[in-house]
């Protein structure tokens, strides 16, 4: 697992992704609070998920002195958020890519509209290859909408001038948790 994680970190950082790894939920709470503060986020959009519920994100966001936008207000207010937090199901080491069941509209909005996207996932969701990730997905019911995220949003014009953050977050942060209480990210 260590070599696979290092491979993911190398590939993801080459794409402009910030990657962190913590041992347990307590360390994850502290890190996420710190990241929210460092981002200067005043409003945080969040889509509830078992992993985030186990981390008691309402307290974490409050401790960071930010307003929490959740399920009832996310669709109407996700574009107001300075930072969005979602969970991911898989990560692909060979490409530094995150894989998310993005069937729910709220998940897509929270991961795409705020200028900073913080992705939280269990370390055991890390796979070595794209093929392995697809095999893992095919072992169950394949979601209706999958999102593959490789770094912050980037686009280039006809003159090949690269611009970050035009069609989505300009900053992507990934927090891997080695051990978590709320098993599963959905």
C-alpha angles and dihedrals in degrees: 000000000000094000092046091050092049090050090052091048092050094049095041095048090049086060093049098261120142110223128196133174127200132185101228147355094275091057090044091055092051093047095046091050089050092048092050090051093046090051089054089231115174095174123038123191116208136179110210115243132161093256093050091043089055088053090053091229093184089068093042093052092044091050088053087055094243133130115248119224110196141172099307095050104027098093092050098038110027090105089060093057121106091201134021125204123201138155126242129211102209142010125203115220097197093060106020088241129150121214122207136180094233097173091120111079092219090061092053093047094049093047095046112032107052115076091235123048120195112195118196122194143157115258090232088069090070114112129187100228144018088245091056091049091052090048090052090051093046091053089072136022108313111232119245092236125029125189120205110195121192109175130315119328111285136176137169131209126227089278089056095246105157117222124186123214102012098120099026143346117346090205128047121190123185123197116192117197117205095200125018136180099212100061114208127033102232 
